Amino acid sequence: QVQLVESGGGLVQAGGSLRLSCAASGRSITSTTVGWFRHTPGKEREFVAAITWSGGATVYADSIQGLSTISRDNAKNTVYLQKISLKPEDTAVYYCAARYGTILTGSIDDYNYWGQGTQVTVSS
């Protein structure tokens, strides 16, 4: 299994930036795919981006406002989500999730392990 802990959220003004971190632990982490999702009350949880540990292949959601970059540091077992040009619409709890396998996917149902989330609030 995989344990995930998110950090780096906070309050930021529109147009600002944040880097979220997802620290992973457990077995065979390098064989997993890690994704970022976000959720706002009253809305469905939506996919943001995903990355494979081996190779670092990435995929991004086309519908997400603002600019996102997902990356990973294999030595630290950490996946990052860099958000720039943030908008109030980006306000949400951001979760990282993992699944075993190296196939990129943005489907919530494909991820088996989830962190507790970190709050991002973008003020106007």
N, C-alpha and C positions, 0 to 999 in steps of 0.2 A: 504494500500500500504506500501511498504518498501523503505526506503532511505538508500543508501550504499555509504560510503566514504572510499576509499583505501588510504593507506599511507605506507611508509617504503621502497619504491624503491630507487634506486641510482646506482652508479657505483661501481663495485666490481671486483677484479681480479679473474681469473679462479682458482677454488679450494676454493674460499671463501664462505661466507654464508650471507644470508639476511633473515629477518623475516618481512613479509608483514602483514599488519593489515587491516581488513575490519570492520569498525564501522557501525552498523546497527541501524536504528530507524524506528518507525512506529507502526502499530498495529499487535498484535499477532505474534511477532517475533519468539517466541518459537515454533510456529507451522510450521516454514519454514525449507527448506533445502537451504543451502548456498554452492555455488560452486565457484571455482577459474578457470579462463580461461586465456589464453594468446594469443596475436596477434602480428605478425610481418608483416610489409608491404610486399605484394607479396605472403603471405601465408594465409591459412584459419585460423580462430580463432579455437583454440584447447582446449580441456578440460584438466585440471590438476588434480583437486581433488574436492571432495564434502563432506559435513558433515551435519547431521541432528542436529538441536538444542536439540530436545528431544531424549536423549539416546546417542547422539554422535557417531552414526554409520558413517563410512567413506568408501569412495571408491577412488581409484587412477587410473590415466591413466597409462597403461603399457608402452606406447611409450615415455614417457617424460624422457629425460636424466637427470642425477643427482638424488639427493634424496630430497623428499618432505614429509613434515608432516603437516597435517591440524589438527587444534584444535580450540576449542572455549572456551570463558570465558563468562558464562551466566550472571554473575553479571555485566559485562562491556558491554554486547551486542556486543561482538567483536569476529570475526573469524580470525584466524591467518594461514598463510602459511609459514612454515619454510623451506627454501631452503638451502641445504648444498652441498658441492662439485660442485659448479656451473661451468658450461661450457659456452663458447661463444654462443653455440646453445640455451642457455636459455634466451638470450637477447630478450626482448619483452615488450610490454605493458601488464601488468597483471590486469585483471578485476575480481572483485567479482560480483556475481549475486545471486539472490534469487528467490524462488518459494514457494508458499504455498503448504503444504503437507509434508509428512515424508518419501516419497519414494526416495531413492538415484537415481540420474540420472546424466549422463555426456553429455546429449544432449543439445546443445545450445538452440534449439527451446523450450525446456521445462522450461526455465527460463524467467521470466517476468520483473524482476527488475534488473537494472545494475548500477554499479558505473561508475565513470569517468576514472578509470584506474590509475595505477602508473607505471612509466618506470623503468625497470630493464635492466642495461647494464653490460655485463660481458666482460671484456677485456682479451686478451690472453697474 
